[in-house]
């Protein structure tokens, strides 16, 4: 199994699949979102779910577990007030209140390593419940 990037603070590895999926989302627009998870046993950050180009924010929100931490990247396309099409990529650290303390700490310390491996993220968000990463928050940030 090929590894691309070791996160120094936690000893976690980001798999090639994570970086490849992100590049496909960024350049080819074949994914609308990607959800990542940490496999504690193998010490790898892996792709948990990939949302197709026809899927949107609602499918991303539904794919985040209510009692488990995850990372997600979301491609948000919009039109500016000057009628220009824009696309921004959001990095979301999902850490719900119902998740275990150990898991929250693991995800918090591994976040920067994954974010560095995924080059081209525009905005960073931390969410503990769906209202903190709602579509209104994303639209407001993307202005």
N, CA, C and O atoms as CSV, one atom per row, in Angstrom:
chain,resi,resn,atom,element,x,y,z
A,1,UNK,N,N,0.848,-1.172,0.000
A,1,UNK,CA,C,0.000,0.000,0.000
A,1,UNK,C,C,0.899,1.243,0.000
A,1,UNK,O,O,1.782,1.363,0.849
A,2,UNK,N,N,0.691,2.131,-0.908
A,2,UNK,CA,C,1.519,3.331,-1.027
A,2,UNK,C,C,1.028,4.416,-0.082
A,2,UNK,O,O,-0.175,4.616,0.080
A,3,UNK,N,N,1.951,5.096,0.527
A,3,UNK,CA,C,1.629,6.198,1.424
A,3,UNK,C,C,2.184,7.485,0.820
A,3,UNK,O,O,3.224,7.466,0.162
A,4,UNK,N,N,1.498,8.590,1.041
A,4,UNK,CA,C,1.972,9.831,0.472
A,4,UNK,C,C,2.517,10.799,1.491
A,4,UNK,O,O,3.440,11.554,1.184
A,5,UNK,N,N,1.985,10.802,2.676
A,5,UNK,CA,C,2.329,11.867,3.597
A,5,UNK,C,C,2.128,11.391,5.024
A,5,UNK,O,O,1.046,10.917,5.369
A,6,UNK,N,N,3.143,11.509,5.853
A,6,UNK,CA,C,3.016,11.135,7.262
A,6,UNK,C,C,2.764,12.386,8.083
A,6,UNK,O,O,3.460,13.391,7.941
A,7,UNK,N,N,1.754,12.308,8.946
A,7,UNK,CA,C,1.450,13.421,9.831
A,7,UNK,C,C,2.310,13.277,11.079
A,7,UNK,O,O,2.125,12.344,11.860
A,8,UNK,N,N,3.241,14.189,11.267
A,8,UNK,CA,C,4.255,14.079,12.308
A,8,UNK,C,C,3.691,14.032,13.729
A,8,UNK,O,O,4.206,13.289,14.565
A,9,UNK,N,N,2.662,14.798,14.015
A,9,UNK,CA,C,2.191,14.883,15.397
A,9,UNK,C,C,1.495,13.618,15.874
A,9,UNK,O,O,1.569,13.299,17.061
A,10,UNK,N,N,0.831,12.897,15.006
A,10,UNK,CA,C,0.076,11.719,15.452
A,10,UNK,C,C,0.601,10.416,14.875
A,10,UNK,O,O,0.168,9.345,15.301
A,11,UNK,N,N,1.509,10.473,13.930
A,11,UNK,CA,C,2.006,9.257,13.307
A,11,UNK,C,C,1.031,8.641,12.324
A,11,UNK,O,O,1.212,7.494,11.917
A,12,UNK,N,N,0.004,9.374,11.934
A,12,UNK,CA,C,-0.978,8.895,10.962
A,12,UNK,C,C,-0.438,9.103,9.550
A,12,UNK,O,O,0.373,9.997,9.308
A,13,UNK,N,N,-0.894,8.273,8.634
A,13,UNK,CA,C,-0.503,8.373,7.229
A,13,UNK,C,C,-1.725,8.710,6.385
A,13,UNK,O,O,-2.823,8.217,6.644
A,14,UNK,N,N,-1.531,9.543,5.387
A,14,UNK,CA,C,-2.584,9.858,4.414
A,14,UNK,C,C,-2.355,8.968,3.207
A,14,UNK,O,O,-1.264,8.969,2.638
A,15,UNK,N,N,-3.368,8.208,2.807
A,15,UNK,CA,C,-3.208,7.293,1.676
A,15,UNK,C,C,-3.224,8.049,0.350
A,15,UNK,O,O,-3.714,9.175,0.262
A,16,UNK,N,N,-2.681,7.406,-0.672
A,16,UNK,CA,C,-2.692,7.980,-2.023
A,16,UNK,C,C,-4.117,8.215,-2.510
A,16,UNK,O,O,-4.381,9.174,-3.236
A,17,UNK,N,N,-5.033,7.338,-2.110
A,17,UNK,CA,C,-6.428,7.459,-2.524
A,17,UNK,C,C,-7.018,8.804,-2.075
A,17,UNK,O,O,-7.806,9.409,-2.801
A,18,UNK,N,N,-6.640,9.261,-0.896
A,18,UNK,CA,C,-7.137,10.556,-0.398
A,18,UNK,C,C,-6.702,11.689,-1.318
A,18,UNK,O,O,-7.514,12.514,-1.738
A,19,UNK,N,N,-5.430,11.713,-1.619
A,19,UNK,CA,C,-4.890,12.795,-2.452
A,19,UNK,C,C,-5.403,12.704,-3.889
A,19,UNK,O,O,-5.717,13.727,-4.496
A,20,UNK,N,N,-5.492,11.495,-4.437
A,20,UNK,CA,C,-5.982,11.305,-5.802
A,20,UNK,C,C,-7.445,11.722,-5.921
A,20,UNK,O,O,-7.823,12.406,-6.872
A,21,UNK,N,N,-8.261,11.312,-4.963
A,21,UNK,CA,C,-9.676,11.688,-4.978
A,21,UNK,C,C,-9.837,13.199,-4.887
A,21,UNK,O,O,-10.689,13.779,-5.561
A,22,UNK,N,N,-9.015,13.838,-4.051
A,22,UNK,CA,C,-9.088,15.289,-3.913
A,22,UNK,C,C,-8.699,15.984,-5.226
A,22,UNK,O,O,-9.349,16.947,-5.634
A,23,UNK,N,N,-7.652,15.502,-5.878
A,23,UNK,CA,C,-7.237,16.111,-7.148
A,23,UNK,C,C,-8.309,15.926,-8.221
A,23,UNK,O,O,-8.537,16.822,-9.035
A,24,UNK,N,N,-8.963,14.773,-8.224
A,24,UNK,CA,C,-10.065,14.551,-9.166
A,24,UNK,C,C,-11.214,15.520,-8.888
A,24,UNK,O,O,-11.855,16.014,-9.816
A,25,UNK,N,N,-11.466,15.786,-7.626
A,25,UNK,CA,C,-12.519,16.729,-7.264
A,25,UNK,C,C,-12.133,18.156,-7.667
A,25,UNK,O,O,-12.948,18.909,-8.201
A,26,UNK,N,N,-10.898,18.500,-7.404
A,26,UNK,CA,C,-10.424,19.864,-7.652
A,26,UNK,C,C,-10.310,20.189,-9.138
A,26,UNK,O,O,-10.754,21.250,-9.578
A,27,UNK,N,N,-9.722,19.291,-9.906
A,27,UNK,CA,C,-9.427,19.595,-11.310
A,27,UNK,C,C,-10.452,19.050,-12.294
A,27,UNK,O,O,-10.819,19.736,-13.248
A,28,UNK,N,N,-10.916,17.831,-12.074
A,28,UNK,CA,C,-11.825,17.196,-13.035
A,28,UNK,C,C,-13.291,17.366,-12.677
A,28,UNK,O,O,-14.167,17.103,-13.501
A,29,UNK,N,N,-13.572,17.813,-11.427
A,29,UNK,CA,C,-14.947,18.033,-10.946
A,29,UNK,C,C,-15.799,16.763,-11.011
A,29,UNK,O,O,-17.000,16.837,-11.270
A,30,UNK,N,N,-15.181,15.598,-10.778
A,30,UNK,CA,C,-15.933,14.343,-10.808
A,30,UNK,C,C,-16.563,14.021,-9.453
A,30,UNK,O,O,-17.392,13.117,-9.355
A,31,UNK,N,N,-16.176,14.756,-8.408
A,31,UNK,CA,C,-16.754,14.575,-7.076
A,31,UNK,C,C,-17.240,15.928,-6.571
A,31,UNK,O,O,-16.616,16.957,-6.830
A,32,UNK,N,N,-18.343,15.918,-5.856
A,32,UNK,CA,C,-18.833,17.150,-5.211
A,32,UNK,C,C,-18.262,17.262,-3.804
A,32,UNK,O,O,-17.973,18.360,-3.327
A,33,UNK,N,N,-18.100,16.109,-3.138
A,33,UNK,CA,C,-17.521,16.102,-1.795
A,33,UNK,C,C,-16.805,14.785,-1.542
A,33,UNK,O,O,-17.040,13.786,-2.221
A,34,UNK,N,N,-15.919,14.809,-0.537
A,34,UNK,CA,C,-15.210,13.606,-0.098
A,34,UNK,C,C,-15.223,13.611,1.428
A,34,UNK,O,O,-14.942,14.633,2.053
A,35,UNK,N,N,-15.548,12.473,2.019
A,35,UNK,CA,C,-15.506,12.314,3.470
A,35,UNK,C,C,-14.335,11.390,3.795
A,35,UNK,O,O,-14.195,10.322,3.200
A,36,UNK,N,N,-13.498,11.807,4.742
A,36,UNK,CA,C,-12.326,11.032,5.155
A,36,UNK,C,C,-12.513,10.552,6.585
A,36,UNK,O,O,-13.167,11.211,7.393
A,37,UNK,N,N,-11.927,9.388,6.891
A,37,UNK,CA,C,-11.944,8.897,8.268
A,37,UNK,C,C,-10.563,8.371,8.635
A,37,UNK,O,O,-9.746,8.059,7.768
A,38,UNK,N,N,-10.325,8.282,9.928
A,38,UNK,CA,C,-9.068,7.732,10.436
A,38,UNK,C,C,-9.326,6.306,10.894
A,38,UNK,O,O,-10.220,6.049,11.701
A,39,UNK,N,N,-8.532,5.387,10.368
A,39,UNK,CA,C,-8.578,3.997,10.815
A,39,UNK,C,C,-7.488,3.850,11.876
A,39,UNK,O,O,-6.302,3.792,11.555
A,40,UNK,N,N,-7.905,3.792,13.146
A,40,UNK,CA,C,-6.938,3.762,14.244
A,40,UNK,C,C,-6.055,2.517,14.221
A,40,UNK,O,O,-4.884,2.579,14.598
A,41,UNK,N,N,-6.608,1.393,13.781
A,41,UNK,CA,C,-5.846,0.137,13.776
A,41,UNK,C,C,-4.667,0.201,12.805
A,41,UNK,O,O,-3.554,-0.197,13.149
A,42,UNK,N,N,-4.910,0.698,11.601
A,42,UNK,CA,C,-3.841,0.753,10.602
A,42,UNK,C,C,-3.114,2.091,10.595
A,42,UNK,O,O,-2.109,2.242,9.901
A,43,UNK,N,N,-3.609,3.071,11.362
A,43,UNK,CA,C,-3.020,4.410,11.469
A,43,UNK,C,C,-3.014,5.129,10.114
A,43,UNK,O,O,-2.045,5.796,9.752
A,44,UNK,N,N,-4.132,4.974,9.369
A,44,UNK,CA,C,-4.262,5.582,8.045
A,44,UNK,C,C,-5.476,6.506,7.988
A,44,UNK,O,O,-6.510,6.234,8.598
A,45,UNK,N,N,-5.332,7.603,7.246
A,45,UNK,CA,C,-6.478,8.430,6.889
A,45,UNK,C,C,-6.933,7.917,5.533
A,45,UNK,O,O,-6.156,7.906,4.579
A,46,UNK,N,N,-8.199,7.487,5.443
A,46,UNK,CA,C,-8.717,6.877,4.224
A,46,UNK,C,C,-9.973,7.606,3.753
A,46,UNK,O,O,-10.564,8.390,4.495
A,47,UNK,N,N,-10.368,7.338,2.516
A,47,UNK,CA,C,-11.607,7.887,1.975
A,47,UNK,C,C,-12.765,7.036,2.497
A,47,UNK,O,O,-12.768,5.813,2.354
A,48,UNK,N,N,-13.741,7.700,3.101
A,48,UNK,CA,C,-14.918,7.018,3.647
A,48,UNK,C,C,-16.065,7.036,2.642
A,48,UNK,O,O,-16.731,6.020,2.441
A,49,UNK,N,N,-16.296,8.186,2.011
A,49,UNK,CA,C,-17.385,8.313,1.036
A,49,UNK,C,C,-17.035,9.397,0.040
A,49,UNK,O,O,-16.409,10.400,0.382
A,50,UNK,N,N,-17.448,9.181,-1.201
A,50,UNK,CA,C,-17.247,10.161,-2.271
A,50,UNK,C,C,-18.609,10.503,-2.856
A,50,UNK,O,O,-19.386,9.616,-3.210
A,51,UNK,N,N,-18.888,11.786,-2.952
A,51,UNK,CA,C,-20.159,12.241,-3.522
A,51,UNK,C,C,-19.980,12.589,-4.985
A,51,UNK,O,O,-19.075,13.346,-5.337
A,52,UNK,N,N,-20.817,12.053,-5.829
A,52,UNK,CA,C,-20.745,12.310,-7.270
A,52,UNK,C,C,-21.066,13.756,-7.620
A,52,UNK,O,O,-21.502,14.525,-6.763
A,53,UNK,N,N,-20.850,14.127,-8.880
A,53,UNK,CA,C,-21.073,15.517,-9.294
A,53,UNK,C,C,-22.519,15.972,-9.166
A,53,UNK,O,O,-22.775,17.170,-9.052
A,54,UNK,N,N,-23.465,15.045,-9.182
A,54,UNK,CA,C,-24.874,15.403,-9.049
A,54,UNK,C,C,-25.340,15.527,-7.606
A,54,UNK,O,O,-26.443,16.008,-7.343
A,55,UNK,N,N,-24.495,15.092,-6.668
A,55,UNK,CA,C,-24.856,15.177,-5.261
A,55,UNK,C,C,-24.498,16.558,-4.729
A,55,UNK,O,O,-23.680,17.266,-5.317
A,56,UNK,N,N,-25.115,16.935,-3.616
A,56,UNK,CA,C,-24.890,18.272,-3.078
A,56,UNK,C,C,-24.657,18.280,-1.587
A,56,UNK,O,O,-24.263,17.279,-0.988
A,57,UNK,N,N,-24.911,19.440,-1.004
A,57,UNK,CA,C,-24.667,19.638,0.413
A,57,UNK,C,C,-25.505,18.700,1.286
A,57,UNK,O,O,-25.006,18.187,2.288
A,58,UNK,N,N,-26.763,18.471,0.922
A,58,UNK,CA,C,-27.636,17.615,1.738
A,58,UNK,C,C,-27.079,16.197,1.852
A,58,UNK,O,O,-27.148,15.582,2.916
A,59,UNK,N,N,-26.529,15.683,0.760
A,59,UNK,CA,C,-25.937,14.333,0.781
A,59,UNK,C,C,-24.664,14.321,1.644
A,59,UNK,O,O,-24.392,13.341,2.337
A,60,UNK,N,N,-23.899,15.401,1.598
A,60,UNK,CA,C,-22.712,15.499,2.454
A,60,UNK,C,C,-23.129,15.481,3.916
A,60,UNK,O,O,-22.584,14.708,4.705
A,61,UNK,N,N,-24.082,16.318,4.284
A,61,UNK,CA,C,-24.539,16.383,5.676
A,61,UNK,C,C,-25.089,15.033,6.140
A,61,UNK,O,O,-24.873,14.642,7.287
A,62,UNK,N,N,-25.789,14.328,5.272
A,62,UNK,CA,C,-26.351,13.023,5.625
A,62,UNK,C,C,-25.267,11.956,5.784
A,62,UNK,O,O,-25.479,10.972,6.493
A,63,UNK,N,N,-24.126,12.130,5.146
A,63,UNK,CA,C,-23.067,11.115,5.217
A,63,UNK,C,C,-22.156,11.279,6.440
A,63,UNK,O,O,-21.295,10.435,6.684
A,64,UNK,N,N,-22.340,12.350,7.201
A,64,UNK,CA,C,-21.536,12.547,8.411
A,64,UNK,C,C,-22.260,11.896,9.596
A,64,UNK,O,O,-23.402,12.248,9.890
A,65,UNK,N,N,-21.602,10.953,10.274
A,65,UNK,CA,C,-22.262,10.231,11.365
A,65,UNK,C,C,-22.526,11.137,12.582
A,65,UNK,O,O,-21.726,12.029,12.865
A,66,UNK,N,N,-23.626,10.918,13.297
A,66,UNK,CA,C,-23.957,11.778,14.436
A,66,UNK,C,C,-23.092,11.542,15.678
A,66,UNK,O,O,-23.090,12.360,16.598
A,67,UNK,N,N,-22.351,10.411,15.705
A,67,UNK,CA,C,-21.560,10.089,16.900
A,67,UNK,C,C,-20.122,9.681,16.582
A,67,UNK,O,O,-19.485,8.975,17.364
A,68,UNK,N,N,-19.622,10.123,15.445
A,68,UNK,CA,C,-18.286,9.741,15.004
A,68,UNK,C,C,-17.643,10.924,14.281
A,68,UNK,O,O,-18.318,11.613,13.516
A,69,UNK,N,N,-16.372,11.169,14.507
A,69,UNK,CA,C,-15.661,12.274,13.859
A,69,UNK,C,C,-15.302,11.920,12.419
A,69,UNK,O,O,-15.126,10.750,12.081
A,70,UNK,N,N,-15.199,12.934,11.588
A,70,UNK,CA,C,-14.779,12.779,10.189
A,70,UNK,C,C,-14.167,14.093,9.709
A,70,UNK,O,O,-14.324,15.138,10.341
A,71,UNK,N,N,-13.478,14.016,8.598
A,71,UNK,CA,C,-13.066,15.200,7.839
A,71,UNK,C,C,-13.841,15.161,6.534
A,71,UNK,O,O,-14.196,14.087,6.048
A,72,UNK,N,N,-14.102,16.331,5.967
A,72,UNK,CA,C,-14.780,16.373,4.672
A,72,UNK,C,C,-14.255,17.557,3.877
A,72,UNK,O,O,-13.859,18.574,4.447
A,73,UNK,N,N,-14.254,17.418,2.558
A,73,UNK,CA,C,-14.014,18.548,1.663
A,73,UNK,C,C,-15.247,18.662,0.773
A,73,UNK,O,O,-15.797,17.661,0.314
A,74,UNK,N,N,-15.668,19.903,0.541
A,74,UNK,CA,C,-16.888,20.170,-0.201
A,74,UNK,C,C,-16.611,21.243,-1.245
A,74,UNK,O,O,-16.123,22.324,-0.913
A,75,UNK,N,N,-16.921,20.951,-2.509
A,75,UNK,CA,C,-16.775,21.912,-3.593
A,75,UNK,C,C,-18.049,22.723,-3.750
A,75,UNK,O,O,-19.092,22.181,-4.115
A,76,UNK,N,N,-17.971,24.020,-3.475
A,76,UNK,CA,C,-19.133,24.894,-3.536
A,76,UNK,C,C,-19.035,25.801,-4.760
A,76,UNK,O,O,-18.129,26.629,-4.851
A,77,UNK,N,N,-19.963,25.644,-5.694
A,77,UNK,CA,C,-20.023,26.473,-6.900
A,77,UNK,C,C,-21.082,27.548,-6.710
A,77,UNK,O,O,-22.172,27.277,-6.206
A,78,UNK,N,N,-20.753,28.770,-7.116
A,78,UNK,CA,C,-21.704,29.866,-6.963
A,78,UNK,C,C,-21.438,30.936,-8.015
A,78,UNK,O,O,-20.423,30.899,-8.711
A,79,UNK,N,N,-22.358,31.884,-8.121
A,79,UNK,CA,C,-22.234,33.003,-9.055
A,79,UNK,C,C,-22.141,34.278,-8.227
A,79,UNK,O,O,-22.967,34.508,-7.343
A,80,UNK,N,N,-21.139,35.105,-8.508
A,80,UNK,CA,C,-20.943,36.344,-7.758
A,80,UNK,C,C,-21.963,37.405,-8.176
A,80,UNK,O,O,-22.733,37.209,-9.116
A,81,UNK,N,N,-21.954,38.516,-7.470
A,81,UNK,CA,C,-22.857,39.625,-7.796
A,81,UNK,C,C,-22.519,40.229,-9.157
A,81,UNK,O,O,-23.343,40.918,-9.758
A,82,UNK,N,N,-21.293,39.967,-9.645
A,82,UNK,CA,C,-20.867,40.449,-10.969
A,82,UNK,C,C,-21.097,39.401,-12.048
A,82,UNK,O,O,-20.572,39.514,-13.156
A,83,UNK,N,N,-21.888,38.378,-11.720
A,83,UNK,CA,C,-22.267,37.316,-12.648
A,83,UNK,C,C,-21.073,36.472,-13.123
A,83,UNK,O,O,-21.022,36.038,-14.274
A,84,UNK,N,N,-20.118,36.252,-12.212
A,84,UNK,CA,C,-18.959,35.396,-12.506
A,84,UNK,C,C,-19.137,34.064,-11.783
A,84,UNK,O,O,-19.514,34.032,-10.611
A,85,UNK,N,N,-18.863,32.963,-12.490
A,85,UNK,CA,C,-18.943,31.644,-11.859
A,85,UNK,C,C,-17.660,31.409,-11.063
A,85,UNK,O,O,-16.553,31.602,-11.568
A,86,UNK,N,N,-17.830,30.994,-9.821
A,86,UNK,CA,C,-16.706,30.716,-8.931
A,86,UNK,C,C,-16.893,29.356,-8.287
A,86,UNK,O,O,-18.005,28.831,-8.219
A,87,UNK,N,N,-15.802,28.798,-7.821
A,87,UNK,CA,C,-15.829,27.525,-7.108
A,87,UNK,C,C,-14.831,27.612,-5.955
A,87,UNK,O,O,-13.675,27.987,-6.150
A,88,UNK,N,N,-15.281,27.269,-4.774
A,88,UNK,CA,C,-14.427,27.292,-3.587
A,88,UNK,C,C,-14.501,25.925,-2.909
A,88,UNK,O,O,-15.544,25.271,-2.906
A,89,UNK,N,N,-13.371,25.509,-2.334
A,89,UNK,CA,C,-13.313,24.225,-1.649
A,89,UNK,C,C,-13.228,24.460,-0.147
A,89,UNK,O,O,-12.355,25.180,0.338
A,90,UNK,N,N,-14.151,23.838,0.579
A,90,UNK,CA,C,-14.213,23.945,2.026
A,90,UNK,C,C,-13.689,22.671,2.671
A,90,UNK,O,O,-14.028,21.565,2.248
A,91,UNK,N,N,-12.863,22.831,3.696
A,91,UNK,CA,C,-12.399,21.709,4.517
A,91,UNK,C,C,-13.208,21.762,5.802
A,91,UNK,O,O,-13.208,22.782,6.491
A,92,UNK,N,N,-13.895,20.682,6.132
A,92,UNK,CA,C,-14.748,20.638,7.316
A,92,UNK,C,C,-14.226,19.564,8.272
A,92,UNK,O,O,-14.092,18.397,7.904
A,93,UNK,N,N,-13.937,19.982,9.503
A,93,UNK,CA,C,-13.568,19.040,10.556
A,93,UNK,C,C,-14.828,18.774,11.367
A,93,UNK,O,O,-15.270,19.635,12.129
A,94,UNK,N,N,-15.406,17.596,11.210
A,94,UNK,CA,C,-16.662,17.217,11.859
A,94,UNK,C,C,-16.344,16.488,13.155
A,94,UNK,O,O,-15.752,15.409,13.137
A,95,UNK,N,N,-16.733,17.072,14.267
A,95,UNK,CA,C,-16.463,16.494,15.577
A,95,UNK,C,C,-17.702,16.651,16.462
A,95,UNK,O,O,-17.743,17.550,17.302
A,96,UNK,N,N,-18.714,15.790,16.289
A,96,UNK,CA,C,-19.963,15.941,17.034
A,96,UNK,C,C,-19.787,15.732,18.542
A,96,UNK,O,O,-18.883,15.021,18.982
A,97,UNK,N,N,-20.645,16.347,19.302
A,97,UNK,CA,C,-20.584,16.259,20.766
A,97,UNK,C,C,-20.698,14.827,21.272
A,97,UNK,O,O,-20.134,14.494,22.315
A,98,UNK,N,N,-21.413,13.983,20.556
A,98,UNK,CA,C,-21.639,12.600,20.989
A,98,UNK,C,C,-20.443,11.671,20.742
A,98,UNK,O,O,-20.466,10.520,21.177
A,99,UNK,N,N,-19.413,12.143,20.061
A,99,UNK,CA,C,-18.255,11.274,19.786
A,99,UNK,C,C,-17.366,11.152,21.027
A,99,UNK,O,O,-17.444,11.962,21.951
A,100,UNK,N,N,-16.521,10.117,21.021
A,100,UNK,CA,C,-15.634,9.853,22.161
A,100,UNK,C,C,-14.554,10.928,22.275
A,100,UNK,O,O,-14.122,11.483,21.264
A,101,UNK,N,N,-14.124,11.220,23.484
A,101,UNK,CA,C,-13.094,12.225,23.739
A,101,UNK,C,C,-11.790,11.841,23.038
A,101,UNK,O,O,-11.148,12.691,22.422
A,102,UNK,N,N,-11.398,10.582,23.126
A,102,UNK,CA,C,-10.150,10.120,22.488
A,102,UNK,C,C,-10.196,10.373,20.982
A,102,UNK,O,O,-9.212,10.808,20.384
A,103,UNK,N,N,-11.340,10.096,20.386
A,103,UNK,CA,C,-11.494,10.301,18.952
A,103,UNK,C,C,-11.411,11.793,18.588
A,103,UNK,O,O,-10.776,12.162,17.600
A,104,UNK,N,N,-12.045,12.623,19.378
A,104,UNK,CA,C,-11.986,14.068,19.136
A,104,UNK,C,C,-10.546,14.567,19.180
A,104,UNK,O,O,-10.135,15.377,18.349
A,105,UNK,N,N,-9.787,14.077,20.153
A,105,UNK,CA,C,-8.384,14.490,20.278
A,105,UNK,C,C,-7.565,14.005,19.083
A,105,UNK,O,O,-6.738,14.748,18.554
A,106,UNK,N,N,-7.790,12.774,18.661
A,106,UNK,CA,C,-7.066,12.212,17.517
A,106,UNK,C,C,-7.338,13.023,16.248
A,106,UNK,O,O,-6.407,13.367,15.519
A,107,UNK,N,N,-8.597,13.324,15.988
A,107,UNK,CA,C,-8.961,14.093,14.796
A,107,UNK,C,C,-8.434,15.529,14.872
A,107,UNK,O,O,-8.009,16.086,13.859
A,108,UNK,N,N,-8.461,16.127,16.062
A,108,UNK,CA,C,-7.977,17.502,16.213
A,108,UNK,C,C,-6.472,17.591,15.955
A,108,UNK,O,O,-6.006,18.541,15.326
A,109,UNK,N,N,-5.710,16.607,16.438
A,109,UNK,CA,C,-4.262,16.656,16.252
A,109,UNK,C,C,-3.826,16.234,14.852
A,109,UNK,O,O,-2.723,16.574,14.423
A,110,UNK,N,N,-4.668,15.503,14.138
A,110,UNK,CA,C,-4.320,15.044,12.787
A,110,UNK,C,C,-4.804,15.985,11.688
A,110,UNK,O,O,-4.423,15.825,10.528
A,111,UNK,N,N,-5.623,16.946,12.030
A,111,UNK,CA,C,-6.279,17.820,11.044
A,111,UNK,C,C,-5.293,18.568,10.144
A,111,UNK,O,O,-5.444,18.547,8.922
A,112,UNK,N,N,-4.314,19.211,10.711
A,112,UNK,CA,C,-3.384,20.029,9.914
A,112,UNK,C,C,-2.578,19.192,8.935
A,112,UNK,O,O,-2.294,19.644,7.826
A,113,UNK,N,N,-2.204,17.981,9.326
A,113,UNK,CA,C,-1.447,17.111,8.428
A,113,UNK,C,C,-2.241,16.759,7.181
A,113,UNK,O,O,-1.706,16.791,6.072
A,114,UNK,N,N,-3.508,16.423,7.355
A,114,UNK,CA,C,-4.354,16.109,6.196
A,114,UNK,C,C,-4.572,17.361,5.357
A,114,UNK,O,O,-4.512,17.310,4.129
A,115,UNK,N,N,-4.822,18.470,6.013
A,115,UNK,CA,C,-5.071,19.719,5.292
A,115,UNK,C,C,-3.859,20.114,4.438
A,115,UNK,O,O,-4.019,20.609,3.322
A,116,UNK,N,N,-2.664,19.896,4.958
A,116,UNK,CA,C,-1.438,20.198,4.189
A,116,UNK,C,C,-1.289,19.262,2.995
A,116,UNK,O,O,-0.791,19.667,1.945
A,117,UNK,N,N,-1.719,18.015,3.152
A,117,UNK,CA,C,-1.610,17.043,2.052
A,117,UNK,C,C,-2.581,17.365,0.924
A,117,UNK,O,O,-2.338,16.998,-0.225
A,118,UNK,N,N,-3.679,18.048,1.240
A,118,UNK,CA,C,-4.695,18.407,0.244
A,118,UNK,C,C,-4.500,19.872,-0.138
A,118,UNK,O,O,-5.077,20.764,0.484
A,119,UNK,N,N,-3.698,20.110,-1.148
A,119,UNK,CA,C,-3.378,21.482,-1.545
A,119,UNK,C,C,-4.506,22.098,-2.364
A,119,UNK,O,O,-5.013,21.478,-3.299
A,120,UNK,N,N,-4.896,23.318,-2.010
A,120,UNK,CA,C,-5.907,24.030,-2.771
A,120,UNK,C,C,-7.209,24.248,-2.030
A,120,UNK,O,O,-8.228,24.560,-2.648
A,121,UNK,N,N,-7.194,24.089,-0.722
A,121,UNK,CA,C,-8.400,24.335,0.082
A,121,UNK,C,C,-8.507,25.827,0.345
A,121,UNK,O,O,-7.522,26.472,0.705
A,122,UNK,N,N,-9.706,26.378,0.165
A,122,UNK,CA,C,-9.907,27.817,0.336
A,122,UNK,C,C,-10.335,28.197,1.747
A,122,UNK,O,O,-9.849,29.185,2.297
A,123,UNK,N,N,-11.244,27.418,2.337
A,123,UNK,CA,C,-11.800,27.757,3.646
A,123,UNK,C,C,-11.782,26.556,4.570
A,123,UNK,O,O,-11.922,25.414,4.134
A,124,UNK,N,N,-11.608,26.833,5.846
A,124,UNK,CA,C,-11.521,25.818,6.883
A,124,UNK,C,C,-12.679,26.020,7.859
A,124,UNK,O,O,-12.921,27.141,8.307
A,125,UNK,N,N,-13.399,24.942,8.193
A,125,UNK,CA,C,-14.514,25.028,9.128
A,125,UNK,C,C,-14.415,23.923,10.163
A,125,UNK,O,O,-13.965,22.816,9.865
A,126,UNK,N,N,-14.838,24.231,11.382
A,126,UNK,CA,C,-14.939,23.251,12.458
A,126,UNK,C,C,-16.411,23.171,12.826
A,126,UNK,O,O,-17.038,24.204,13.059
A,127,UNK,N,N,-16.981,21.966,12.884
A,127,UNK,CA,C,-18.397,21.825,13.195
A,127,UNK,C,C,-18.627,20.710,14.204
A,127,UNK,O,O,-18.046,19.629,14.105
A,128,UNK,N,N,-19.493,20.999,15.183
A,128,UNK,CA,C,-19.879,19.992,16.165
A,128,UNK,C,C,-21.345,19.587,15.988
A,128,UNK,O,O,-21.787,18.581,16.544
A,129,UNK,N,N,-22.093,20.374,15.213
A,129,UNK,CA,C,-23.460,20.009,14.853
A,129,UNK,C,C,-23.767,20.613,13.480
A,129,UNK,O,O,-23.071,21.529,13.042
A,130,UNK,N,N,-24.797,20.112,12.799
A,130,UNK,CA,C,-25.077,20.533,11.421
A,130,UNK,C,C,-25.292,22.039,11.229
A,130,UNK,O,O,-25.025,22.557,10.145
A,131,UNK,N,N,-25.765,22.746,12.250
A,131,UNK,CA,C,-26.009,24.187,12.091
A,131,UNK,C,C,-24.713,24.984,11.936
A,131,UNK,O,O,-24.726,26.075,11.364
A,132,UNK,N,N,-23.601,24.458,12.434
A,132,UNK,CA,C,-22.319,25.156,12.337
A,132,UNK,C,C,-21.686,25.038,10.957
A,132,UNK,O,O,-20.717,25.737,10.659
A,133,UNK,N,N,-22.224,24.159,10.110
A,133,UNK,CA,C,-21.703,24.001,8.757
A,133,UNK,C,C,-22.825,24.071,7.736
A,133,UNK,O,O,-22.715,23.519,6.641
A,134,UNK,N,N,-23.902,24.751,8.099
A,134,UNK,CA,C,-25.064,24.858,7.225
A,134,UNK,C,C,-24.755,25.586,5.928
A,134,UNK,O,O,-23.738,26.269,5.804
A,135,UNK,N,N,-25.645,25.426,4.972
A,135,UNK,CA,C,-25.451,26.051,3.662
A,135,UNK,C,C,-25.381,27.571,3.782
A,135,UNK,O,O,-24.667,28.214,3.012
A,136,UNK,N,N,-26.109,28.154,4.730
A,136,UNK,CA,C,-26.055,29.597,4.933
A,136,UNK,C,C,-24.669,30.044,5.416
A,136,UNK,O,O,-24.200,31.118,5.038
A,137,UNK,N,N,-24.013,29.226,6.250
A,137,UNK,CA,C,-22.658,29.525,6.724
A,137,UNK,C,C,-21.678,29.442,5.564
A,137,UNK,O,O,-20.800,30.295,5.432
A,138,UNK,N,N,-21.817,28.432,4.730
A,138,UNK,CA,C,-20.926,28.256,3.573
A,138,UNK,C,C,-21.092,29.408,2.595
A,138,UNK,O,O,-20.103,29.960,2.115
A,139,UNK,N,N,-22.332,29.776,2.297
A,139,UNK,CA,C,-22.578,30.901,1.370
A,139,UNK,C,C,-21.989,32.193,1.905
A,139,UNK,O,O,-21.413,32.976,1.151
A,140,UNK,N,N,-22.131,32.420,3.214
A,140,UNK,CA,C,-21.611,33.634,3.826
A,140,UNK,C,C,-20.092,33.684,3.751
A,140,UNK,O,O,-19.519,34.742,3.491
A,141,UNK,N,N,-19.431,32.543,3.978
A,141,UNK,CA,C,-17.975,32.473,3.918
A,141,UNK,C,C,-17.427,32.661,2.509
A,141,UNK,O,O,-16.345,33.219,2.330
A,142,UNK,N,N,-18.168,32.197,1.514
A,142,UNK,CA,C,-17.684,32.198,0.131
A,142,UNK,C,C,-17.766,33.561,-0.548
A,142,UNK,O,O,-17.244,33.720,-1.652
A,143,UNK,N,N,-18.384,34.517,0.058
A,143,UNK,CA,C,-18.539,35.836,-0.569
A,143,UNK,C,C,-17.224,36.464,-0.944
A,143,UNK,O,O,-17.199,37.572,-1.479
